[in-house]
Amino acid sequence: MSDRIPVEMFFLRDSEAGTLQARLAAAIVRAILETRARPGTRLPSSRGLADTLGISRMTVTLVYQELISQGYLETRPRSGIMVAATVPHRRLKVQEPRPHETALDWDNWLADQLPRQRVIRKPANWRDFRYPFIYGQSDPALFDHNAWRDCARRAWGTRDFGELASDFYGADDPMLIDYICSHSLPRRGIQAESDEVLVTLGAQNALFITVELLARGDRLAVTEDPGYPDFAETLRRAHSPTTFLDVDEGGLNPELLSQGTRLVIVTPSHNIPTGATMPLGRRRDLLARAAAHDFLIIEDDYDFEMSYLAPPAPALKSLDRAGRVIYIGSFSKSLFPGLRIGYMVAPAPLIARARALRAIMLRHPPNHLQRITAYFLALGHYDAHIVRLRGALKRRRALMEQALAATGLRIAGAARSGGSSLWIEGPAASDSGILATRLQADSVLIEPGEVFFETPPVPCPFFRLGYSSIREGDIAPGIELIARRVRELDAEQAG
């Protein structure tokens, strides 16, 4: 008689997404692979497995039939369902028992790899919190899933599949590049040809590539303080000497640039995290100094689409006539962070080198994902989405300001044109790290401000409140919980 897979090996994982049939199929395949079942090993009857798992017998029957068509299972007369000879894992060599680890000196092997010092950390289960005041997460209720599904269907259709299934050999989807050049960039006053644009895996990838190509140990870099932590960490990884300039209400002040500056990383439209906007006069001054002192500028133009209170200021790149600005944009913030589609714009010689470096790392971002995004943009869905998003953020911004006005918390920074977060200052003696820890017990998430400073104040009273993913009805009660905890900490300090 053939062996059987024990019925207790079959179980459904609550954490797995998908339909019941998909979860059951995954459970059966998992049982086959984990037990290394040989061909002919019998599975429970459809009735027996249904009774064990408490599901419909029809569901089990349909899944068995699907797995038979995929080559995992087969049927034999009077023998029932069993593991097929064509089961995929039979083509794999069984892994030998893992040998004891040797005493490798990993500290020596990794001696030149600097550990990251400043990392924005957010709980992976942030959706389980009722009051998630965190930045950069999207609200699924605002997204047109049917439109995205239609664009995906088009990209996977017969007409596009043959083209997109091939290797682009480092090139990007021409449809997406065309849209970026003809629509996205002109909205920021930027004119660029196709050989001056590179698609990246989000803005982060564009930043890494740019710094990798331009930063050196003998080139002084300058960036903002407070500022985006990954600017500092990317420069640190490149062993670049770096100066951090204090940000005021006008962002980075070009008059404070150190002599010998060769590279400036800046967020002129919305400083991270204060939201400060660099005035037009400073932008022109920065460009003039770049020409006079021969340095380059990396402009991160994140969140420019979130301009619902006033038109966005001109991009620094739009004022650049000497090709000294490397522009970084992204669709990840305006659509959803998991998309990871960004782009960099620069003179053709730099883009050619960036494309060659990217090809070593990942060749190019997935073709189909680029094409789906291109369809979403070209068919007008993106514009409609931005209108919905701006309306929602405008309402939430007003609710945030109204709720904060009733507390002792000060808005220390906010994007003049809109944005999706506020920079808050608590009492001078309060520490936002302690505040954040205590608030988690109230199901409230905030972002402590310490990580945004190269040398943070001690204690650090600043923190960031995002409002892109929190429901409107939860804003006021969430702010009140924050204010209550701030009062508690203040009273403890006074006592």
Sequence and secondary structure as in RCSB ss.txt:
>XXXX:A:sequence
MSDRIPVEMFFLRDSEAGTLQARLAAAIVRAILETRARPGTRLPSSRGLADTLGISRMTVTLVYQELISQGYLET
RPRSGIMVAATVPHRRLKVQEPRPHETALDWDNWLADQLPRQRVIRKPANWRDFRYPFIYGQSDPALFDHNAWRD
CARRAWGTRDFGELASDFYGADDPMLIDYICSHSLPRRGIQAESDEVLVTLGAQNALFITVELLARGDRLAVTED
PGYPDFAETLRRAHSPTTFLDVDEGGLNPELLSQGTRLVIVTPSHNIPTGATMPLGRRRDLLARAAAHDFLIIED
DYDFEMSYLAPPAPALKSLDRAGRVIYIGSFSKSLFPGLRIGYMVAPAPLIARARALRAIMLRHPPNHLQRITAY
FLALGHYDAHIVRLRGALKRRRALMEQALAATGLRIAGAARSGGSSLWIEGPAASDSGILATRLQADSVLIEPGE
VFFETPPVPCPFFRLGYSSIREGDIAPGIELIARRVRELDAEQAG
>XXXX:A:secstr
   B  GGG    TT  S HHHHHHHHHHHHHHHHT  TT B   HHHHHHHHTS HHHHHHHHHHHHHHTSEEE
ETTTEEEE TT GGGGS             HHHHTTT    S      TTGGGSSEE  SS   GGGS HHHHHH
HHHHHTSHHHHHHHTS  TT   HHHHHHIIIIITGGGT    GGGEEEESHHHHHHHHHHHHH  TTSEEEEEE
S  HHHHHHHHHTT  EEEEE BTTBS GGG  TTEEEEEE SSS TTT     HHHHHHHHHHHHHHT EEEEE
 TTTT B SS     HHHH SSS EEEEEESTTTT GGG  EEEE  HHHHHHHHHHHHHHTSSS HHHHHHHHH
HHHTTHHHHHHHHHHHHHHHHHHHHHHHHHTSS EEEEE TTB SEEEEE  TT  HHHHHHHHHTTTEE EESG
GG SS  SS  EEEEE SSS HHHHHHHHHHHHHHHHHHHHHHH 
